[in-house]
Amino acid sequence: MKDHAPITLTMVLHRDEGAGLRVSLEGAAGAPVVLPLSQISVEQGIGRQLRITMPMWLAKDRNLIASPDARQGSFL
């Protein structure tokens, strides 16, 4: 996959940081990361869930998805 290609993930909102959103994949059990609002598109889900579209490079940078060179298993 190209690093500029978009990816959409369902995430849990922890806090609005002003210029970004602190979110995680697993809610209270997940390690939250900050995603800059300038790089993402957000759709409201149910409750604190959001559907966030971002560039592939940002998802990799924040360790939200495995990258093939990280030896984290297969990457489709």
ROSE-4610 file (N, C-alpha, C; in Angstrom, 1 decimal, always signed):
// ROSE-4610
residu = [M/M/M/K/K/K/D/D/D/H/H/H/A/A/A/P/P/P/I/I/I/T/T/T/L/L/L/T/T/T/M/M/M/V/V/V/L/L/L/H/H/H/R/R/R/D/D/D/E/E/E/G/G/G/A/A/A/G/G/G/L/L/L/R/R/R/V/V/V/S/S/S/L/L/L/E/E/E/G/G/G/A/A/A/A/A/A/G/G/G/A/A/A/P/P/P/V/V/V/V/V/V/L/L/L/P/P/P/L/L/L/S/S/S/Q/Q/Q/I/I/I/S/S/S/V/V/V/E/E/E/Q/Q/Q/G/G/G/I/I/I/G/G/G/R/R/R/Q/Q/Q/L/L/L/R/R/R/I/I/I/T/T/T/M/M/M/P/P/P/M/M/M/W/W/W/L/L/L/A/A/A/K/K/K/D/D/D/R/R/R/N/N/N/L/L/L/I/I/I/A/A/A/S/S/S/P/P/P/D/D/D/A/A/A/R/R/R/Q/Q/Q/G/G/G/S/S/S/F/F/F/L/L/L]
num = [1/1/1/2/2/2/3/3/3/4/4/4/5/5/5/6/6/6/7/7/7/8/8/8/9/9/9/10/10/10/11/11/11/12/12/12/13/13/13/14/14/14/15/15/15/16/16/16/17/17/17/18/18/18/19/19/19/20/20/20/21/21/21/22/22/22/23/23/23/24/24/24/25/25/25/26/26/26/27/27/27/28/28/28/29/29/29/30/30/30/31/31/31/32/32/32/33/33/33/34/34/34/35/35/35/36/36/36/37/37/37/38/38/38/39/39/39/40/40/40/41/41/41/42/42/42/43/43/43/44/44/44/45/45/45/46/46/46/47/47/47/48/48/48/49/49/49/50/50/50/51/51/51/52/52/52/53/53/53/54/54/54/55/55/55/56/56/56/57/57/57/58/58/58/59/59/59/60/60/60/61/61/61/62/62/62/63/63/63/64/64/64/65/65/65/66/66/66/67/67/67/68/68/68/69/69/69/70/70/70/71/71/71/72/72/72/73/73/73/74/74/74/75/75/75/76/76/76]
x = [+0.8/+0.0/+0.9/+0.4/+1.1/+0.9/+2.0/+1.9/+0.9/+0.6/-0.3/-1.7/-2.0/-3.3/-4.0/-5.3/-6.1/-6.5/-6.6/-7.1/-8.1/-9.2/-10.2/-10.3/-10.2/-10.2/-11.3/-12.0/-12.9/-12.1/-12.2/-11.4/-12.3/-11.7/-12.4/-11.8/-12.6/-12.1/-11.9/-10.7/-10.3/-10.5/-10.0/-10.0/-9.7/-10.4/-10.1/-8.9/-7.8/-6.6/-6.5/-7.6/-7.6/-7.1/-5.8/-5.2/-5.3/-5.7/-5.7/-6.7/-6.8/-7.7/-6.8/-7.0/-6.4/-7.3/-6.9/-7.8/-7.0/-7.8/-7.1/-8.0/-7.4/-8.2/-9.1/-8.7/-9.4/-10.0/-10.2/-10.8/-9.8/-10.3/-9.5/-8.4/-8.5/-7.4/-6.3/-6.6/-5.6/-4.8/-3.6/-2.7/-3.1/-3.5/-4.0/-2.9/-3.2/-2.2/-3.0/-2.2/-2.8/-2.7/-3.8/-3.8/-4.1/-3.3/-3.5/-4.8/-5.6/-6.8/-6.5/-5.4/-5.0/-4.7/-4.6/-4.2/-5.3/-6.5/-7.5/-8.9/-9.8/-11.2/-11.9/-12.9/-13.6/-15.1/-15.7/-17.1/-17.5/-18.6/-19.1/-19.7/-19.4/-20.0/-21.0/-21.1/-21.9/-21.1/-21.7/-21.0/-19.7/-18.6/-17.2/-16.5/-17.2/-16.5/-16.6/-15.4/-15.3/-14.7/-15.1/-14.5/-13.5/-12.2/-11.2/-10.5/-10.4/-9.7/-8.4/-7.3/-6.0/-5.1/-3.9/-3.0/-2.3/-2.0/-1.4/-0.1/+0.7/+1.9/+1.7/+0.6/+0.2/-0.2/-1.0/-1.4/-0.2/+0.8/+2.0/+2.9/+3.0/+3.8/+3.3/+1.9/+1.3/+1.1/+1.7/+1.6/+0.2/-0.7/-2.1/-2.3/-1.4/-1.4/+0.1/+0.2/+1.5/+2.1/+3.4/+4.0/+4.9/+5.0/+5.7/+7.1/+7.8/+9.2/+9.4/+8.2/+8.3/+8.2/+8.1/+8.0/+6.9/+5.7/+4.5/+3.5/+3.9/+3.0/+2.7/+1.7/+1.5/+0.8/+0.9/+0.3/-0.3/-1.6/-2.3/-2.6]
y = [-1.2/+0.0/+1.2/+2.3/+3.5/+4.3/+5.0/+5.7/+6.9/+7.4/+8.5/+8.1/+6.8/+6.2/+6.4/+6.7/+6.9/+5.5/+5.5/+4.4/+4.9/+4.2/+4.6/+3.6/+4.1/+3.3/+3.8/+2.8/+3.2/+3.3/+4.5/+4.7/+5.3/+5.4/+5.9/+7.2/+8.3/+9.6/+9.6/+10.1/+10.3/+11.8/+12.7/+14.1/+14.9/+16.0/+17.0/+17.9/+17.9/+18.6/+20.0/+20.4/+21.7/+21.5/+21.3/+21.1/+19.6/+18.8/+17.3/+16.6/+15.3/+14.5/+13.4/+13.2/+12.0/+10.9/+9.8/+8.7/+7.4/+6.3/+4.9/+4.0/+2.8/+1.8/+1.0/+0.9/+0.1/+0.8/+2.0/+2.7/+2.8/+2.5/+2.6/+1.7/+0.5/-0.5/-0.1/+0.8/+1.1/+2.3/+2.4/+3.5/+4.6/+5.8/+6.8/+7.5/+8.0/+8.8/+10.1/+11.1/+12.4/+12.4/+12.6/+12.8/+14.2/+14.9/+16.3/+16.5/+17.4/+17.7/+18.0/+18.6/+19.0/+17.8/+16.6/+15.4/+14.4/+14.6/+13.6/+14.1/+13.2/+13.5/+12.7/+13.3/+12.6/+12.5/+11.3/+11.1/+10.6/+11.2/+10.8/+9.4/+8.6/+7.3/+7.3/+6.2/+6.0/+6.3/+7.2/+7.5/+8.2/+7.7/+8.2/+7.7/+6.8/+6.2/+7.2/+7.2/+8.0/+7.2/+7.5/+6.9/+8.0/+7.6/+8.6/+8.1/+9.0/+8.7/+9.5/+8.8/+9.5/+8.9/+9.5/+8.9/+7.7/+6.7/+5.5/+5.8/+6.8/+7.1/+7.5/+8.2/+8.7/+7.5/+6.6/+5.4/+4.6/+4.4/+3.7/+4.4/+5.8/+6.6/+6.5/+6.4/+6.3/+4.9/+3.9/+2.5/+2.0/+2.5/+2.1/+0.9/+0.7/-0.5/-1.0/-2.3/-2.9/-2.5/-2.3/-2.1/-3.3/-3.7/-5.0/-5.1/-3.9/-4.0/-4.1/-4.0/-4.0/-5.4/-6.4/-7.9/-8.1/-7.5/-7.6/-8.5/-9.5/-10.4/-9.9/-10.5/-10.2/-8.9/-8.3/-7.0/-7.1/-7.0/-7.1/-5.8]
z = [+0.0/+0.0/+0.0/-0.7/-0.7/+0.6/+1.1/+2.3/+2.3/+1.1/+1.0/+0.8/+0.6/+0.5/+1.8/+1.8/+3.0/+3.6/+4.9/+5.7/+6.7/+6.9/+7.9/+9.0/+10.2/+11.4/+12.4/+13.1/+14.1/+15.4/+16.0/+17.2/+18.3/+19.5/+20.7/+21.1/+21.2/+21.6/+23.1/+23.4/+24.8/+25.2/+24.3/+24.6/+23.3/+23.2/+22.1/+22.6/+21.9/+22.3/+21.6/+21.0/+20.2/+18.8/+18.6/+17.3/+16.8/+17.7/+17.5/+18.4/+18.1/+18.9/+19.6/+20.9/+21.6/+21.5/+20.8/+20.5/+20.7/+20.8/+20.8/+20.0/+19.7/+19.1/+20.0/+21.3/+22.2/+23.5/+23.4/+24.6/+25.7/+26.9/+28.2/+28.2/+27.5/+27.5/+26.5/+25.5/+24.5/+24.9/+24.3/+24.5/+23.5/+24.1/+23.2/+22.5/+21.3/+20.5/+20.1/+19.7/+19.3/+17.7/+17.1/+15.6/+15.3/+14.5/+14.2/+13.3/+13.6/+12.9/+11.4/+11.2/+9.8/+8.9/+9.5/+8.7/+8.6/+9.3/+9.4/+9.0/+8.7/+8.5/+9.5/+10.2/+11.3/+11.0/+11.2/+11.2/+12.6/+13.1/+14.4/+14.3/+15.3/+15.5/+16.6/+17.3/+18.5/+19.7/+20.6/+21.8/+21.5/+22.1/+21.9/+20.7/+19.9/+18.8/+17.6/+16.9/+15.7/+14.6/+13.3/+12.2/+11.6/+11.7/+11.3/+10.1/+9.1/+7.9/+7.9/+7.6/+7.7/+6.6/+6.3/+5.4/+6.1/+5.2/+5.7/+6.5/+6.1/+6.8/+8.2/+8.5/+9.8/+10.7/+10.1/+10.9/+11.3/+10.4/+10.7/+11.7/+11.6/+12.5/+13.9/+14.1/+15.4/+15.9/+15.1/+15.4/+15.5/+14.7/+14.7/+13.7/+12.8/+12.0/+11.9/+11.5/+11.4/+10.1/+10.0/+8.8/+8.5/+7.2/+6.9/+7.4/+7.5/+8.0/+9.5/+10.2/+11.7/+12.2/+11.4/+11.8/+12.8/+12.5/+13.3/+12.7/+11.9/+11.3/+9.8/+9.2/+7.8/+7.7/+6.5/+6.2/+4.9/+4.8/+3.6/+2.9]
